[in-house]
Amino acid sequence: MTAWLRGLSAFPLTPLRGGGVDQAALEGIVDLLAEAAVDSIGVLGSTGAYPYLTREQRRRVVEIATRRSGDLPVLAGIGHCATDEVLALAEDAQRAGADAVLLAPVTYQGLTDDEVVGLYEDVARELSVPLVVYDNPSTTHVHLSLEVYARITALPQVAAVKIPPVPADPAKARERVAAVRAVVPERVRIGVSGDAVGATGLLAGCDLWFSALAGALPGPPLAISRAARAGRAQEALEHSARLQGLWDLFAECGGSLRVVAEVSRQLGLVREPVLPRPCARWLMPSRNASLRCWPRSSGEPRTVVHSSAATSASRSRSNTWREASNPRTANRCRARSFFGRTNGSRRHMQVVRSTTSCLGIPKRDTRRGGVVAVPLGPFPCIGTCLG
């Protein structure tokens, strides 16, 4: 029943428009993930902004995802402060065809361990699909101990635990995963969250990776996941390291939501505005960053985005186009530079675009010569190589 809880689970955002769910945009995102062949799709997670949505909007998201996902399993978030509302959301998700539900102990008042366990007991009794425990203390402010893990996962309906990010140090990551494994039943899968340590978590023994980036850019996380599951540790870590600029943005912007929204916008997957208010304000990263990605064929990774502080106030504010310096791609790769402003400082942003298919994304908006148009936004290191 839960054999599919493995590998890469892609968590897309929930595109909003005109006060409701943007059906066309969500359908396009789910189509993209199905075409990329991720292992499962998770809607209404943190990146899916579930706490900001009405019950009707959440029901609609699950209906769209299950209808468009084909054979791909769909997890649906059902978190809410009130248990009665959680039960109603669980019923909606099951009727809409969700293959499993994802529940975080959302609360306004602090909860005791017994109250947290009681929440999962109440919900599990009413479920006909597997339950994934969502431990996300950075947003819920509820910290689940190993003892609580043991009590919750003893419930027969619990199929997996989505644990917080593991330590970046591989030895400490293995120690953390081993500690969780020691207290949960063998049938319960362990999934890691926190994209920056997705590779580390899988290599440390996690069964699956719940990835926010995969909800917009499934190619790189898939490469990481497949390498890790095949035991190619160095390859998985190298793939992840090439995305360090993006991981830095996640940290600088307080999480994945705004960054994934901007990635989705620049890829043409969503239209603006896409986030629920008051989250619609962008956060400009404060540090230099670069995003490196790699072609499917062998070869050295190429820096496709670079951001650096502009030191000369005399630079022109107008957009300029110039050919890329790489002679092999000079005819099909261009760079665009412009100035951005954050806290009164000026930034020089450069995005290199190439026809090299390095992120595993279907062609969407190609121009003559194969150059893909990627709108530039306030996040300089999100420009990507597209095929």
C-alpha positions in Angstrom: 0.0 0.0 0.0 2.9 2.4 0.7 5.6 1.0 -1.6 5.5 4.3 -3.5 6.7 6.2 -0.5 10.3 6.3 -1.7 12.6 8.4 -3.8 11.6 11.9 -4.6 8.3 13.5 -3.6 7.9 16.9 -5.4 6.0 19.6 -3.5 4.8 22.4 -5.8 3.4 25.8 -4.7 -0.3 26.5 -5.0 -0.6 29.2 -7.7 -3.3 31.7 -6.8 -4.9 34.3 -9.1 -7.9 36.6 -8.6 -8.6 35.3 -5.1 -8.7 31.7 -6.1 -6.6 28.7 -7.3 -5.1 29.3 -10.7 -6.3 26.0 -12.3 -4.4 26.3 -15.5 -1.2 27.0 -13.8 -1.6 24.2 -11.3 -2.5 21.8 -14.1 0.7 22.8 -16.0 2.8 22.3 -12.9 1.4 18.8 -12.2 1.8 17.9 -15.9 5.5 19.0 -15.7 6.0 16.8 -12.6 4.3 13.8 -14.2 6.3 14.2 -17.4 9.5 14.3 -15.3 8.5 11.1 -13.6 9.0 12.1 -10.0 8.0 9.4 -7.5 5.1 11.3 -6.0 3.6 14.7 -5.7 2.8 16.5 -2.5 0.3 19.3 -2.6 -0.7 21.6 0.2 2.6 21.4 2.0 4.5 24.4 3.3 5.5 25.5 -0.2 1.9 24.9 -1.1 0.9 27.6 1.4 -1.8 25.4 2.9 -2.5 27.5 6.1 -3.5 30.4 3.9 -6.1 28.6 1.9 -9.8 28.0 2.5 -11.3 24.6 2.7 -12.8 24.9 -0.7 -9.5 26.1 -2.2 -7.7 23.1 -0.7 -10.3 20.7 -1.9 -9.9 22.1 -5.4 -6.1 21.8 -5.3 -6.4 18.1 -4.5 -9.0 17.5 -7.2 -6.8 19.1 -9.8 -3.6 17.3 -8.7 -5.2 13.8 -8.6 -6.9 14.3 -12.0 -3.7 15.4 -13.8 -1.1 13.3 -12.0 -1.9 10.1 -13.9 -0.4 7.1 -12.1 1.7 9.3 -9.8 0.6 9.1 -6.2 -0.6 12.4 -4.6 -0.1 13.4 -0.9 -2.4 16.1 0.4 -1.7 18.3 3.3 -4.5 18.5 5.9 -3.0 20.6 8.6 -5.2 23.0 10.7 -5.3 24.3 14.2 -8.7 22.6 15.0 -9.0 18.9 15.0 -12.6 19.0 13.6 -11.3 21.0 10.6 -8.4 18.5 10.1 -11.0 15.7 10.0 -13.1 17.6 7.4 -10.0 18.3 5.3 -9.0 14.7 5.5 -12.4 13.6 4.3 -12.2 16.1 1.4 -8.8 14.8 0.4 -9.8 11.2 0.4 -12.9 11.9 -1.6 -10.8 13.9 -4.1 -8.6 10.8 -4.6 -5.5 11.6 -2.5 -3.3 8.5 -2.0 -2.1 9.7 1.4 -2.5 12.7 3.7 0.2 14.8 5.3 -0.4 16.2 8.8 1.6 18.7 10.8 0.6 19.6 14.3 -0.5 23.1 13.5 -1.4 25.2 16.6 -1.7 28.6 18.0 -1.5 27.6 21.6 1.3 25.4 22.8 0.5 21.6 22.7 1.7 19.0 25.2 3.0 15.7 23.9 -0.2 13.9 24.9 -2.2 16.5 22.9 -0.1 16.0 19.8 -0.4 12.3 20.0 -4.1 12.7 20.6 -4.4 14.7 17.4 -2.9 11.9 15.3 -5.0 9.2 17.1 -8.2 11.1 16.3 -7.3 11.6 12.6 -5.9 8.1 12.1 -9.2 6.5 13.2 -11.0 8.3 10.4 -8.7 7.5 7.6 -8.8 5.0 4.8 -5.5 6.2 3.3 -2.0 6.3 4.8 -1.0 9.1 7.0 2.4 10.9 6.8 3.5 12.7 9.9 4.9 16.1 9.1 7.4 17.3 11.7 8.2 20.9 10.8 9.1 22.8 14.0 10.3 25.9 12.0 6.7 26.7 11.1 4.6 24.9 13.7 6.9 25.6 16.7 6.0 22.1 17.9 9.0 19.9 18.5 8.4 16.2 18.3 10.7 14.1 20.4 11.8 10.6 19.6 9.3 9.4 22.3 6.5 11.1 20.5 7.7 9.6 17.2 7.4 6.2 18.7 3.9 6.8 20.0 2.6 8.3 16.8 4.1 5.8 14.4 2.7 2.9 16.5 -0.6 3.9 14.9 -1.3 1.4 12.1 -2.4 4.1 9.7 0.9 6.0 9.9 3.1 5.1 6.9 5.9 7.7 7.0 7.5 10.5 9.0 8.7 13.7 7.3 11.6 14.7 9.5 13.2 18.2 9.7 16.5 18.8 7.9 19.3 16.5 9.0 22.7 18.0 10.0 24.9 18.8 7.1 27.7 16.7 8.5 27.3 13.2 7.1 28.2 11.4 10.3 25.8 13.5 12.4 23.1 13.0 9.7 23.5 9.2 9.9 23.3 9.4 13.7 20.1 11.4 13.5 18.4 9.1 11.0 19.5 6.0 13.0 18.0 7.5 16.1 14.7 8.0 14.4 14.8 4.5 12.8 15.4 3.0 16.2 12.1 4.2 17.6 9.7 3.8 14.6 8.4 0.5 13.2 10.2 -1.0 10.3 7.1 -0.5 8.0 7.3 3.3 8.6 9.3 5.2 6.0 11.6 8.1 6.9 11.6 11.1 4.6 13.9 14.1 4.9 12.9 17.7 4.2 15.2 20.7 3.7 16.4 20.7 0.1 20.0 21.8 1.0 20.5 18.5 2.8 18.3 16.3 0.6 21.3 14.4 -0.7 22.8 14.1 2.8 19.5 12.7 4.2 19.1 10.1 1.5 22.7 9.0 1.9 22.2 8.8 5.7 19.4 6.3 5.3 16.2 8.2 4.6 13.8 6.4 2.3 12.6 9.5 0.5 13.2 13.2 0.0 10.3 15.7 0.2 11.6 18.5 -2.0 10.3 22.0 -2.6 12.6 22.7 -5.5 11.4 19.6 -7.3 7.9 21.1 -7.4 9.2 23.6 -10.0 12.6 22.2 -11.2 12.3 18.4 -11.0 15.4 17.7 -13.0 18.2 18.5 -10.5 16.5 16.8 -7.5 15.8 13.7 -9.5 19.5 13.5 -10.5 20.4 13.8 -6.8 17.8 11.3 -5.6 18.7 8.7 -8.2 22.4 9.0 -7.6 21.9 8.7 -3.9 19.6 5.7 -4.1 22.0 4.0 -6.4 24.8 4.4 -3.9 26.7 7.0 -5.9 27.3 9.3 -2.9 29.9 11.5 -4.5 27.8 12.2 -7.5 24.7 13.0 -5.4 26.7 15.4 -3.3 28.3 17.1 -6.3 24.9 17.6 -7.9 23.6 19.2 -4.7 26.7 21.4 -4.4 26.1 22.8 -7.8 22.8 24.2 -6.5 24.4 25.9 -3.5 23.4 29.4 -4.8 19.8 28.3 -4.7 20.1 26.7 -1.3 21.6 30.0 0.0 18.5 31.8 -1.3 16.3 29.5 0.6 18.2 30.4 3.8 18.3 34.1 3.1 14.6 34.3 2.2 13.3 32.4 5.3 12.4 29.2 3.5 11.5 27.8 0.1 8.1 29.5 -0.6 9.2 32.8 -2.1 12.1 31.4 -4.0 10.1 28.5 -5.5 7.4 31.0 -6.4 10.0 33.2 -8.2 11.6 30.1 -9.9 8.1 29.1 -11.1 7.4 32.6 -12.4 10.6 32.9 -14.3 10.0 29.5 -15.9 6.6 30.7 -17.0 4.8 28.1 -14.8 2.8 30.8 -13.0 1.6 34.3 -13.4 1.8 37.2 -10.9 0.6 37.6 -8.2 1.0 34.0 -7.1 1.4 34.0 -3.4 -1.3 34.6 -0.7 -1.1 38.0 0.9 0.7 39.1 3.0 3.4 36.8 1.6 3.4 38.5 -1.7 6.3 40.7 -0.9 9.6 39.5 -2.3 12.8 39.4 -0.2 16.0 40.4 -2.0 18.9 38.2 -1.0 21.8 40.2 0.6 24.7 38.1 -0.4 26.4 37.3 -3.7 25.3 33.9 -5.0 25.8 31.8 -8.1 23.9 28.8 -9.4 25.8 26.2 -11.3 24.1 23.4 -13.2 25.3 20.7 -15.5 24.4 19.2 -18.8 23.0 15.7 -19.0 26.1 14.6 -20.9 29.4 14.4 -19.1 31.5 17.5 -18.6 32.3 20.2 -16.2 29.3 22.2 -14.7 28.8 25.7 -16.1 27.9 28.7 -14.0 24.6 29.8 -15.5 23.8 32.5 -13.0 26.1 34.9 -11.1 25.3 37.8 -8.9 27.8 40.3 -7.6 27.7 43.8 -6.0 28.2 46.5 -8.5 31.1 48.7 -7.5 30.8 51.4 -10.1 27.9 53.8 -10.0 28.7 54.9 -13.5 27.4 51.6 -15.1 24.4 52.1 -17.4 21.0 51.2 -16.0 19.8 50.2 -19.4 19.6 46.5 -20.3 22.5 45.3 -22.4 22.9 42.1 -24.4 26.2 40.5 -25.2 27.4 37.2 -26.6 28.7 34.6 -24.1 32.4 34.2 -23.9 32.3 30.4 -24.4 33.1 30.0 -28.1 31.3 26.7 -28.3 28.0 28.4 -27.3 28.6 31.9 -28.6 25.9 31.6 -31.2 23.3 30.2 -28.9 24.0 31.7 -25.5 23.6 35.3 -24.4 23.9 37.1 -21.2 21.7 40.0 -20.0 22.8 42.3 -17.2 20.9 45.0 -15.3 20.8 46.7 -12.0 18.6 45.8 -9.1 18.1 47.8 -5.9 17.9 46.4 -2.4 18.2 48.6 0.8 19.6 51.4 -1.3 22.5 49.3 -2.7 22.9 48.4 -6.3 23.4 44.9 -7.6 24.8 43.7 -10.8 22.9 40.6 -12.1 23.8 38.5 -14.9 21.9 35.5 -16.3 23.4 33.2 -18.9 20.9 31.4 -21.0 21.7 28.3 -23.0 20.0 25.6 -25.1 21.9 23.0 -23.1 19.4 20.7 -21.5 20.8 20.6 -18.0 17.7 20.7 -15.8 15.5 18.2 -17.5 12.7 20.7 -18.1 10.5 20.4 -21.2 10.9 23.1 -23.8 8.3 25.8 -23.2 9.3 29.2 -24.7 12.0 28.9 -27.3 13.1 31.6 -29.8 14.9 31.3 -33.0 18.3 29.6 -32.4 16.9 27.7 -29.4 17.4 30.5 -26.9 14.9 30.1 -24.1 13.4 33.3 -22.7 13.5 33.3 -18.9 12.0 36.5 -17.4 14.4 38.1 -15.0 13.2 38.9 -11.5 14.5 40.1 -8.2 16.4 36.9 -7.5 19.5 37.0 -9.6 20.6 33.5 -9.1 17.4 31.9 -10.4 18.1 32.3 -14.1 18.6 28.7 -15.4 19.8 26.7 -18.3 16.8 25.3 -20.1 16.6 22.8 -22.9 
